[in-house]
Amino acid sequence: MVPSLKRTVGQLDDMDVMGPDGTKIGEVEEVLMDASGQPVAVVVDVEHGVGIGDKEVIVGLDQLRDDGRALTTALTNAQLGTLPIWDD
C-alpha cells in the first residue's frame, strides 16, 4: 500500500500522471521502494510532447496527488527535465 496516495502498488502501475495544466505528462512504469520496502517514488515514462525527450524520470511520492482518476503533480515541464533519470 502507498499510504500517501491511498492506493496499492499494483493500482499505481500504468496510471496516468497529469501536469499542473491538466495535460498528461506520462504514466507510472514502476514504484520504487526504500531498503525497508516502503514506497518512496515512482518512475514516470514521460510523453514525447512534454519537451524533455523520451525519458523515464523518478518522481518522489511527495510530488504527487491522486485526484481519483489520475495522479497529478505541480511539477512543470522544465522541472521534470531536472529530475533523476531512471536507467533500469
C-alpha positions in Angstrom: 0.0 0.0 0.0 1.1 3.6 -0.8 -0.4 5.4 2.2 0.1 9.0 0.8 -1.9 8.1 -2.3 -4.3 5.6 -0.7 -3.6 3.0 -3.5 -1.8 -0.3 -3.8 1.4 -0.6 -5.7 -0.5 -2.6 -8.3 -3.1 0.2 -8.7 -0.4 2.7 -9.5 1.1 0.6 -12.3 0.4 2.3 -15.7 -1.6 5.1 -14.0 -1.6 8.4 -15.9 0.3 11.3 -14.5 -1.1 14.8 -15.2 0.8 18.1 -15.1 -0.3 21.4 -13.5 -2.2 22.4 -16.6 -4.2 19.1 -16.7 -2.3 17.6 -19.7 -0.9 14.1 -19.5 2.8 14.1 -18.9 3.3 10.3 -18.8 2.4 7.2 -16.9 3.7 5.2 -13.9 6.1 2.5 -15.0 7.4 1.3 -11.6 7.1 2.0 -7.9 10.4 2.4 -6.2 10.9 1.2 -2.6 13.5 2.1 0.1 15.6 -0.5 1.9 12.7 -1.3 4.3 10.3 -2.0 1.5 8.3 1.3 1.8 7.4 3.0 -1.4 9.2 6.4 -1.9 9.0 7.3 -5.6 7.6 6.3 -8.9 9.2 6.0 -12.3 7.2 8.1 -14.9 7.6 7.3 -18.6 7.3 10.9 -19.9 5.3 11.6 -23.1 7.1 12.9 -26.2 5.1 16.1 -26.2 6.4 17.2 -22.8 9.5 18.6 -24.4 12.2 16.8 -22.4 12.7 13.8 -24.8 11.8 10.2 -24.3 12.8 9.7 -20.7 11.8 7.8 -17.6 12.2 10.1 -14.6 12.0 9.5 -10.9 9.3 11.4 -9.1 9.0 11.4 -5.3 5.7 10.5 -3.8 5.6 13.8 -2.1 5.3 15.5 -5.5 2.1 13.5 -6.4 -1.6 13.7 -5.5 -4.4 11.4 -6.5 -7.5 13.1 -8.0 -9.4 9.8 -8.2 -8.8 9.3 -11.9 -5.0 10.0 -12.3 -2.0 11.2 -10.4 -1.3 14.9 -10.6 1.8 16.9 -10.0 2.6 20.6 -9.8 6.0 20.0 -11.5 6.4 22.0 -14.7 7.9 20.5 -17.8 11.2 22.4 -17.0 11.2 20.9 -13.5 10.6 17.4 -14.9 13.6 17.8 -17.1 15.8 18.2 -14.0 14.6 15.1 -12.2 16.9 12.0 -12.0 16.7 9.6 -15.0 15.7 6.0 -14.3 18.0 3.6 -16.0 17.0 0.1 -15.3 
